[in-house]
Amino acid sequence: MLGKRKRVVLTIKDKLDIIKKLEEGISFKKLSVVYGIGESTVRDIKKNKERIINYANSSDPTSGVSKRKSMKSSTYEELDRVMIEWFNQQKTDGIPVSGTICAKQAKFFFDALGMEGDFNASSGWLTRFKQRHGIPKAAGKGTKLKGDETAASEFCGNFQEFVERENLQPEQIYGADQTGLFWKCLPSRTLTLETEQSTSGYRSSRERIIIMCCANATGLHKLNLCVVGKAKKPRAFKGTDLSNLPVTYYSQKGAWIEQSVFRQWFEKYFVPQVQKHLKSKGLLEKAVLLLDFPPAHPHEEMLSSDDGRIIVKYLPPNVTSLIQPMSQGVLATVKRYYRAGLLQKYMDEGIDPKIFWKNLTVLDAIYEVSRAWNMVKSSTITKAWKKLFPGNEENSGMSIDEGAILAANLATVLQNTEECEHVDIENIDQWFDSRSSDSSCQVLTDSESAEDQTKAAEQKPSSKSRKTELNPEKHISHKAALEWTENLLDYLEQQDDMLLSDKLVLRRLRTIIRKKQKIQNSKNH
């Protein structure tokens, strides 16, 4: 009689390995013997394949799945989903988030969504939330995350050993990173006169696309930009064949490139283009892609070419600002060239700035940012790798601030352009590095012209008269409140850039109003 089989508890990584081997055609029986488990367990793993992969993709890409054995999800899954979307949006906008802020936001969403239960945004909840989504330790209140120099130094040493062991040339080593680009903005002083800027018609542009730059360490092979927008096919794309765009375009709702999109890009574009490039250079079709640590990327076990020769390696958490090649000036240079090109386009057309802004489309932005990426020099990319390959520093040449030169040249031209005489180097330089919330980046609303806004400002009623108009004694019926809420919800559903959390909060308010209306109707009858 056979002895009782020893109980084996597999890690998530083990399960991912089994899924991969099943896809390669290895039998259930053979895998059960190799891993010391029953065939029924192997079949259960295949049955839960999608759930296992999704869980692994949302975990710490560097170590989480190698240690974790269970797939316990959050008690409040809806809250967890809203929170990670909110967190990624803050990261996209460059807003630092401390643990205290994160906990307060979670409590706000819990109450606003009317969720039931005894939720406490404790330090334990925060730790588990960060572990589930691979979020590095947050910085203190009001400060940006500081790079982990120890982890960066250790990774550099290990990576150099890996490169030597695998006998990889710089031509075979790639880096990729993504950033948000607020594509519809101009320096505030180029838009119109200062008197017009003070009106409420000017606001910061919030129209954003995600761009991902990818190149090898020599800077000689730059893949086409990967661009992700909110709309599947924007109106500006009408009549345009997506395959003819100078970029690889995807659409999604999230703040960062989602797992499915990234995996599709990796398999359909990155691997074939790298293989073709290396073959043209007479090199072995073998390469490594270095990636940042965002939770949105699939686990590195799930990213490799069919022959396993092209793989992915992740940087450890919180070292992006220190050693991520694309964050060492490459992404910033692309943005500077983009904004410089946008400004040059404005000056070349010589039209009213308001008309220029209204005519600017996302298709224009895609061509402009593609041109900007093409303008980035190979030497700029090579310099970005010097922290990972210190030996290449002597070939980096003299360090030249291309942004400063661009700012000076453009300021000189603008000062001789009608309505732009007030522009100076400081204004241009600030605009080059501005985020969406920066006061130097403004646009005019579609619905009102500057002239209309100026008139509105002149006719603006006094605070006393406004108080009279907003009479607190005025009764608003449940029916009217519900109608307004329904209209606002319809509006939000039509917008591509609205957060799920915002819509959920409004839906909760609609439910409350409906209940109040129902109670009132029952009383009247």
Helices and strands as residue ranges (DSSP letters): H 12-23, H 28-35, H 39-47, H 49-57, H 64-67, H 77-92, H 99-112, H 123-133, H 149-166, G 170-172, E 173-182, E 186-187, H 188-191, H 194-197, E 202-203, E 208-216, E 226-229, G 235-237, G 242-244, E 248-251, H 259-265, I 266-270, H 271-280, E 287-291, G 300-302, E 310-314, H 320-323, G 325-327, H 330-349, H 353-359, H 362-375, H 378-384, G 390-395, H 402-414, H 425-432, E 441-444, H 450-458, H 463-469, H 478-494, H 500-524
